[in-house]
Amino acid sequence: MNDLVFFAIREEAPDLTALPHVFCTGVGKVNAALAAARLIEKHRPKRVWNFGTAGGITVGSGLHRCTHFVQRDMDVAPLGFSLGQTPYEEHIVLAIGEGGLTCSSGDSFVTDPNLKIPADLVDMEAYALAKACVATGTEFICYKFISDRADGGSSTDWTANVRQGETAYATILSEHGLLG
């Protein structure tokens, strides 16, 4: 397979996740990293695509391409590292391409609009997937659909909107010859 497509969970795209080159990683950075490592090793794709839901910080709706990825829950400031920096690694931001938005990944569902998150949107898997692709020399393409505003209503909004991005994901995949 030249292309693998990753979603966190089936609920994000019930029809697309039935396709043979589409996989669900599970929720969170650990699950995403493990699934990506296993599937990239097995299939040796040229490209990995990641679609799914995200909370909007600077964007309020729609589908957005992400090209910069950070970890929002890496915090080892007492050791002299910056917020988001993995200890003993040089870069805080994984920059993969130009012109897209910054996605902040963490193992928590963001519900506090007062958090100062230096990103355009938040999710729970993209950073791990991007890092796996960088480590293996695999092209990474990421689009996120804004399901909520990363505020007090996030869980209700996400539940109502989790499937709303599937048509947009299918359009992108179709444009690139990745649908039947």
Steps between C-alpha positions, in 0.01 A plus 500: 500500500637839404261685731370425847219704654469534878207605715499470877162327518242358262239754611691777322432346158288184520483443123865580424637280779360197317756547218802266496765775519326690783590423862390615844789568738310536825482816708810680630865538414613160626236307304566711190877451519471124548252458216702722266825317574341160446312593182785696341735209565254250354385693191794734424278777358622807314242714680299498819183705513340601830144625523282554801343740743664787685412785729533845347719759670549761223263335249133443557373253243579294194787282382857627538839379382758473777873517428645582843464273802578551869446308826298706742544269798881464496597714798845449649579863579669406834767324291559814293292410194234712334133409516435248223864402459587133529809480724829480312336562164571822320166590344171579668302528176493230234471702179381293207428727208394861484181698505298282735390545856660394827342203677569448870464136606456383856349220699220713636176637361527880506203665671653816648481799265742689726791265430766676301570242230743621231318324217208537263328178603533212745473124462633186667696313227653713220834577671567129559408410142714781361795391713468137384498620139804723549685211664426267208539751215131467411309797358232620745183686400257611767153655485287566806129581518401744774246320715501735799649823640724343769283653772243398761262370232761290323377156601142575396612667176745219415230236553264690270763567231737199504368368164457836328840499329463171310377659175792746502750218567351297214534798265872534578559127460305495174702793361814295562364178349468323833132408481373204297 
